[in-house]
Amino acid sequence: MHKFLLGGILGSLLISGAVAIAAAPFVGKTPQQLCAYMKDMGVPGSDKYRDQGDGEWSCGSTRKKLPQGEPAAASDLQYRVLGSETQPRKQILELRMRSDRQPQGVLKVFSRYVDVLLEKTLGSGITKDMYRAIMAPVGGEWKVAGHKLKLEKLRSKGSVYDLRFTVQLD
């Protein structure tokens, strides 16, 4: 009887521990680790996670130019991490479109960056639905591993727009 009771208690502790681990934001990554994610993809920036003065902490990259035909390098990409001092809350990958000419090439490049970000953050890459939303481009929301993923189309001026892809704990 005691072995059964002890086994049940240990099992419950293990299960509750597994739930806490699975729900951990960004698979237990530190803000500094998240800040450095895009460096190996050639997106320069700071991995210094800094207080913004209002209790909000962040780090961000400089804008990386993305070639897309005529005019060359009209679009760019920026990566940011937001949160508290010890806990990242949100990753943002933003594409700023500056030309309406041949956007499919730059959208494919953006989708590759999203794929790498998801692989590093959640251990799974971009889905077909996400890829289609980026290429359309239309907004969308998805749930993956306790995280909310969101694609937004911003500041639309005809065919010139920005896309923002966010990953945050749900």
Secondary structure, DSSP 8 states (H G I E B T S, - for coil): -HHHHHHHHHHHHHHHHHHHHHTSGGGG--HHHHHTTTGGGT--B----EE-SSS-EEEEB--EEE--SSSTT-EEEEEEEEE-SS-EEEEEEEEE----SSHHHHHHHHHHHHHHHHHHHHS----HHHHHHHHTT--EEEEETTEEEEEEEEEEETTEEEEEEEEEE-
